[in-house]
C-alpha cells in the first residue's frame, strides 16, 4: 500500500513542472525579440528618415527622462539594462545638433560599461545558467567591442566639434584601449567555451553538428575580416586629429596611419597622408587640402536562424532545435558619388566597412555562442525525454512546447551604425560650396573657404535623410 502511494505521488512534482513549463512557454511565445519590437522599428524608421530629433525625444520618453507634455528633459541617469537605448538616443542627439545631450548619454554609457566589466562572478554564472535554461537573450546586454569603440569615437567627435580637444583626445584614447580589452575578452570567452562538459565537447565536434553549422552558415569561412578589433575609420580620424592643431602628436598619428594603411590594402589617399607625415611631419605637401570622410548607409543587424542538429545523450539519439544569430545586411540605397564641391562631383573611395568589423567580432565569439545555444537546446531535449517517460503525452508536449518557445537567438544590437566609410581628398585653392543632396530634390549646402586645410565629416544613414555635416579645421 505504501509503495502504491509513493508511485501515485511521485509524478506530481514533474506534473507541476510540466504545467509551469506550459505557462512559461505561452509567455515566451508572446515575447517579441529586440529586432522586431514595434518601438525599435519605429525608432529605426525615424533614424533612416533623418528625423533624429523625433527619434531622440521618443527614446528619452521611453527612458523616463522627458516630460511628455512639456518636452522638458531631465538630467541623464544611467538606466541599468537600457544600454541600447542610451546608445541610440546619444547618436540621434548628436545628429540632431545637440552634442551636449549626446555626451551626457555617452557618459552614462561609460558608467554602464564599467558596471558590466566588473560584474561579479556569481551574477555572470547566474546569467550563463539562465542562458542554458532559456536563451542568450536573458543575459544582460553586453555591447561588443565595435559598439563600445564607436561610442567613444562619436563622443570624441562631439567634443572635437565643441572645440574641447583635451576631452576629444581622452575619448580617442579610450577607443584605442577598447581594442586591447577586446582581445583579452575574447580569449576569456574561448577558455569558457573549452570548459564545457566532455559530452558537450564530443557532440559539438561531431560530423552531424559541424555539417549543420556549415550548411546554415556557409559563407563564414570566406569572410574578409579585419586584424584584431581595429576599426580603420576610427583609427584614421584619430590620426587626423593627432596630426592637427595645438598639441599635435605626429609620431602617434603616423603609427595609426601605418596600421590603417596595412588594413585597407594601400588606399591612395591614406598612403599619401602617411608619406607626408613621414617626410614632412604634416598631412599635406604645403598647399591647402580638403579631406571628406563620408559615413553612409546602415550597418548589418542580427536576425534569428533556426535549424535542427543531431545530439547523442547517454540513452538516445535525438534531434534538437537550435537558434543562432545571423548577420543580415540592410539596404539603404546610399550613393557616395552624389556629393559635389561647386560643379565638381566628389569621387569617394571606400576604406572601412562595418560588416567586416562586425564579422571580425562575430567569428571571435562564434564558438562560445554556438556552445551555449547547443548545450541549452540539448538540456531541454533531455528534459523533454525524461518528462515523456515519466508523464507520457502531457510531459512530452510540455517539454516540446517549452523547448521550441524558448529557443531564441540574441538579436540585440545598435542600429545607428553605418554601412561604410568613404574618403576623398582635393586641393582647397578657391572658395566653394559643398552640396549634399537628400530626399526629393533637397540639399544641404555649406560654404568652404579657400586655402585652409579642413576635414569635412558627413554622416547620412540613407538618401532620404538630411546629412549631418561637421567641419574640422586642421
N, C-alpha and C positions, 0 to 999 in steps of 0.2 A: 504494500500500500504506500509506504513512504517513497519507494522508488518510483511508483506511478506519479505521485505528487511532484517529485523532482523533475520527472520528464515533462509533466504538464507546465511546470513553472519555468523551465529552462528557456523556452523560446521567447518569453515576454520581453526581456531586455533587448533582444535582437528585433523583436516586433516594434518596440518603441523606437529603436534606432531606424528601422525602415520607415516609420511614419515621419520621423524627423527629417530623414533624407528626402522624402517626397515633398514635404513642405519647403525645405531649403531649395529643392530643385525648381519649384514654382517661383521662388524669389529670384534665383539665378537666371531663370529663363526670361524673366521680365526685365532684367538689367540690360542696359544698352552700353556698349563699350565706349570709351572716351572718343574715339574717332567718329563714331556715328551719332553722338548725342546731339540733340537739337540745339543746345546752347553753343557747342563748339562749331557746329555747321554754320550757325548764324554769325558768329564772330569771324569765321573763316571767310564767309561771303563778303562781309563788310571790309575786311582787310584787303581782299583781292580787288574790290571795287575802289580802293583808295579812301574809304570812309574811316580813316584812322581815329578821328575824334569820337565818332559814334561807337566804334568798337571799344575804345578805351573807357568811355563812360559806362558802357554796358557791363564791362568786367569790373569796374570799380563798384557798381551797384551789387554785382554778384558777390564781391568780397566784403560788402557791408561798409565800404569806405566812401560812399557818396549818397547824399540825401536825394531821393527820387524826385521830390517836389522842387527843392531849391537848387539842386545840382551842386551843392556845396561839398567840397572834398574834405575829408578828414585826414589827419596825419597818417602816413603809411605805417601799418603794423604788419610784421611778417606773419602771415597766416600759415600755420603748420598744416601740411597736407595740401597746400594750394600753390606748389612750386610752379606748375604750368600756367596758372592764371597770372601769377606775378610776371612770368616771362612774357606772356602775350601782351599784358597791359603795359609793361615797360616799353616794349618796342613800338607799340601803337602810339604811346605818348611821344616818343622820340620823333616818329614820323609825322605826328600832328604838330610838331614845333614846340613842344613843352619839354625841353631836356631836363629841367629841374625835377619834374614829377617822374620822368623816366629814371633818373638817377636814384630817386628815393625808393623806387621799386627794385632797382638793381641792387641797392644797398640791402634791402630786405632779403633779397635772394642770397646775398653773401652770407647772411646770418643763417638762413635755412641750409645752405650748402655746408656750413661749419657743423650745424646740428647733425646733419646726415653723416658727415665724415667721422664724428666722434660718437656715433650711435653705439650703444653698449652691445656686448656680445649676446646677452640674454634676449634683447629685442631683435637682433639680427637672426638669432636661432629661431625665435618665435615666428618671424616673418617667413623664414625658409620652410618651417613646418606648415604654416598656412598655405604656402605656395604648393606644397605637395598635396595637402588635403583639398584645396580648392583650385587655384591657378595663380600665375605670376601677378595678375592684376591686383591681388590682395596685398602685395608688398607696397610699402610707401614708395612713391615715385622717386627714383634716383636719376637725376639728369645725366646723360652720358657726357663724355668729355667735349664733344662737338658743341653741345648746348651751353655748357659751362664756359668754354673758351669764347664763344660768340657773345655771351652775356657780358664778359669783361671787355670784349672788343667794342661792342656797341656803347658800353658805358665810357670807354676811353674816347670814342668819337664824340660823345655828348660833352665830356669835359673839354676836349680839344675845341669844339665849336664855341664854347663859352670862354675860351682863352685861358683856361686853367691847365696849363701844360704839366705842372707837377702832378696833379691828380690824374691826368691822362697817362703820364708815364707809369704811375703806380698800377693802373689797370692793364696797360700793355704788359707790364712785368708779371702780373697775376695770370694773364692769358698764357704767357710762356711757361710759368710754373705749373700750370694745369697739364701741360704736355708731359712733364716729368711724373706728376702724380698719376696720370692716366696709365703710364707704362707699369708702375708699381701695382695699381689697382687691378689691372687685367692679369698680371702674374698671380695675384692672390686668387682671382676667380678660377684660373686654371688649376691651382692647387686644390681649391674646394671641390671642383668637379672631379678631380682624381681621387678624392677621399670617399667616393660613393661605395656602396657595398659590392662585394665580389659578384653577386648575382646581377646587379645593375651594370657593372663593367662588362660582364660576359654578354649580356643582352645587347648593350649599346654597340659592341664590336661585331655582333652577328651579321652575316651577309643580308638577311632579310631586312634588318633595321637600316643598314647602310644603303641598300638598294632603294628603300622607300624614301630616304632623305635625298639621295641623288635624283630620283625621279621628280620629286616635288620642288627641289631647289637645284635645277640642272646647271645654272649659269654661274653659281657662286665661285667655282674654281677659276672662272675666266675673268673675274672682276679685276680691274686695274686699280688696286688700292694704293694709297699713299704710304710712304715710310712713316713709322711711328704714328703720332696723332696730330702732326703739324697741319694747320690749315694754311695753305700758301697765301691766300688773300690777307689773312690776319698778319702773317709774318711780313708780307710786302708793305702793308700800310704802316706797320710798326717801324720798318726800315725807313720809310719816307718821313715819318715823324722824327726819328732819331737823327736823320741826316739834315734836318732843317731847324731853323730858329735858334734862340739862345740856349745854351747848354746842350748843343748837339753832341752826339757820340758817333763819330764816323766809323770807328772800329767795330762797334756793335752793329751798326747799320750794314756794314759790309758783310759781317758774319751772317746776318739774317738773309741778305740778298743772295749770298752764296748758297745757302740752304734752299731758298725758293728756286733759284736758277737750276739747281740739281733736280728738284722735284718736278718741275714743269717741262724739263727737256729743252732748255735753251731758248726760251721766249725772247725774241729780238729786242724788245723794249727793256725787259729785265736784264738781259745780258749787257745792253748798252749802259743802263744805270749802274750796274756793277762795275763795268770798266771805268766809268767816270769816277766812281768813288775810289777805285784803286789808284788811278793815275793822277786825279786832280783833287781828290778829297771833297768832291761835291757831286751832285746828281746830274749836272749839265756841263757842257763844254764852256759855258760862259754866257752864251745867248739865252735869253729867257725862254722857258718852255711851259707848255700846259700838259699836265697828265690828267687823264679822265679814267676813273675807276667806276665801272657800271655794275652794280649789284642787281641782278634781274631774276624774274621768274619765281617759281615756287619749289621748295625742296621736296624730295620724296616723303611719303608718310608710310606708316605701318598699317598693314591690313592683316587679317587672320586667314591662315590656311589650315584646313583640317584634312587629315588623312589617317589611314589605319596602318598599324605596324604589327608584325608578329612578336609575341612575347612568351617566353618559356618560364613557367613557375616550377616549383618543386613537384607539383602534381599534374600539371596540364600545360597544353599549348593553347594560347588564347590570342585573339585579335583585340588590340586596344586602340581607341581613338585619341589622336594627338592633335593639339592646336598649337601652332607656332607662328610667330610674327614674320611677315614678309614685306620687304621694301617695295613700294609701288610708286612709280613716277606720277607726278601731277602735271597736266598740260596747262601752261599759262599763255601759250601762243606769243611769248615775248620775242621781240626782234631787237637785236643790238645794233642794227645798222640804220635806224631811222633818226638818230640824233644828228644835229647839224651845228657847225660853227660858221655863222654867216651863211654863205652859199655852198659851203663845203661840207659834205657828209663825213661824219666821224667814222673812221674804219677801226673797228674793235677786233681784238683777238682774245679769245677766252684763255684764262690762265689758272682758274681754280673752279672745281665743280663740287657742289655739296653732295651729290650722290656718291662720289668717290670718298669723301670724308666720312659719310655715314656707312658706306660699305666697309671701310677700314675698321671701324668700331664693331660693326655687325659681325665680321669674321672673328674678331678678338673674343667677343663674348658668346659666340655661337655654341661652343662646347658646353658651357655652363647652362645656357638657355635650353638646349636640347636635353641635357641630363635632367634638369628639373621637370620639364614637360613630360618626358617619357616615364620617369620614376613616378610622377604624380598619376599619370594615366594607368600605369601598371598597378599601383596601390589600390586605385579604385576598382580595377578589374578583379583583383584578388578579393577585395571586399564583396564585390558582386557575386563572385563564385561561392564564397562562404555563405552569404545570405541566401543564395538559391538553394544550397544544400540543407540549410537549417530551416528555412521558412517556405521553401517551394516557390510557386509562381510570384507571390507577393514580394518576397525578398529579391527575386531576380529582377522584377520590374523596378522596384525601388532603387536597387543598385545601378541598373542600366540607365534609368532616367537621370539619376544624380551624376553618373559618370559623363553622360552626354551634355547635361546642362552646365556642369562646372568645367568642362574642357574649353578653355578660352585663352587666347593669346593676349599678351600685354601690348596694346596698340597705341599707348600714350606717347606723345611727342610734341615738340614745339613747332607750330605751324608757320611762324613768321620768319623762317629761314629761307634763303634764296635758292634758286636752281644753280646759278653760276656767277662768277665774277669775270668781267672782261676789262681789257686795258687798251688805251690809246694814248698817243703822245704826238704833239705837234708844236712848231715854233709859235711864240707869242709876239710876233712882230708888230701887230696892229690891234687896236680895239675891235671887238667883235661881239655879236650877240650869240649866246648859246640857246638853242631851241630844242626842247624835248616834247614831242607830240604825245598825246594820250586821248583816249575816248574818241568821240566823233568830231574830229576837226579841231580839238582843243590843243593847247600847247603851253608849256611853262617856258618863259623866256628870261634870260639873265644876261646882263652886260658884263663883259670881261675887259679889263684894261690891257693896254699894250705893255710890253717889256717888264712883265712881272711873272716870276715862277709861281705857278698855282696848281694845286691838286684839286680837281673837281670830283667830288664823291656824289654818286647818284644811286638811289635805291628805288626800284619800281617793280612791285610784285606782278603786275600784269599790264598789258597795253591800255586797259581801261582806267588804270589807277593813276592819279596825279603823282608825279615823281617827287621824291624828297631830294633836295639838292643842297649841298654844303660846299663852300669854297674854303680851302685851307691854303693861305699864302705861305710859301716855303722860304 
